[in-house]
């Protein structure tokens, strides 16, 4: 009995430290999308001619996108974290109703993001790549994100 | 001498060329913008172009509604509630309205359509769907709570309202044609309408 209690005093705080609250999970995935957005905020204005093409900045942003494309964020979408469950999220419950479709759209985004590095070398290839990744953003927002 | 009063039918020019041109351009631009918004490619360049076109057409129509010929003017076709009710009483009758210009009910539907189109163009111009490729040209000038959330919400809601209003508009034209025996489409093409002045 004493041993069990002693063990619990070590295990319980550890478990509490590891279990992320739903609010923290939401923050984590929003941080991921903010990071994606920060790269696109560099690349999209260049592709659209609103900013001069800067090869070094474009390369860095594209490399970051390539790294972000390798992150599996599906664990950051546990049940109970939709906008019906929590404030401060625009994740629609339909994410969990049509999970395969949601994952397919995430994969499409990752595929487009991973192609960016090869495309960022020149404006001619950057434009279509930004269009493809932006299109992947839109396709998922249309179905799975509240306005 | 079966119908001696037939002779009192007159052919009047009810719609000036600009009103007709704007109307049919709007039909094309509206349905193109609507269809592209709903089913078009993720890169919404053409939705934007048709949206700008709608904005230009509506702007010209509003100016024309202030300075154009009589039947095009807001002051000529926005009737008082009492006149609208009087018109509604006659609506079920199976006879042509013989109305010259927008009737009291149609006038308000014109204003509703123009108003919704203005809201739709305005919210589109300031919408930021956060996809970096379909950002409205004026989205950067409004607070992000408006550009990323409020404006897109209204844009989506009004797209449905517009479809309903246009549906009512087309239904009303079918009603006039089949129930009242009055063709309203032809005058919008030729500008001319046969008005029976027996009453």
Interface residues (C-beta under 8 A of the other chain):
Chain A: X37 X40 X41 X43 X44 X130 X131 X133 X134 X135 X136 X137 X138 X139 X141 X147
Chain B: X41 X42 X43 X44 X129 X130 X131 X132 X133 X134 X149 X152 X153 X156
